[in-house]
Amino acid sequence: IKHYGGVENSDYPKVQEVVNQFIAGTLDKITAGAKKAASDATDRAVIGGVVKSNAGTSVDATSVNALVKGIKEIVDLVIKEGNGQADKITPVDYDKKKIDKLFGATTDAAQGAEDKHVAAAASASIGVV
């Protein structure tokens, strides 16, 4: 049992166990994806060397499929489990609410200013992704 600020927290062991399981599970998924991506990549040729020497040959479908599946597992983990807020808000709607509060946009003229800001914010959000 941990004490924070003089207060005993009897839930600490339960919370710690859940957090540890989550972290271990997440790392296991990333490791599995990385192993799958590397599993059939047996050729030791460096991509840059193949291009420079013009020594490219036909593509090994098994190797490419393993790489794609492994990367997909990692990306799915990040997208689906990475940020709980991503599923709860839409950036444009969120920005509109914030802008309304900031400028009190109720007229058509003010609405135009809001739309310009929302468009800029949406563009910036897309750039981040």
GIGINOR-V836078 format. One record per pair of residues at least 24 apart in sequence whose C-alpha atoms are under 6 Angstrom apart, sorted by the first residue. I is the first residue (numbers start at 1). GAP is how many residues later the second one is. D is the distance in whole Angstrom. If there is no record, write none. Layout:
i=I gap=GAP d=D
i=I gap=GAP d=D
This chain:
i=30 gap=44 d=6
i=33 gap=37 d=4
i=33 gap=40 d=5
i=33 gap=41 d=6
i=34 gap=36 d=6
i=36 gap=30 d=6
i=36 gap=34 d=5
i=37 gap=29 d=5
i=37 gap=30 d=4
i=37 gap=33 d=4
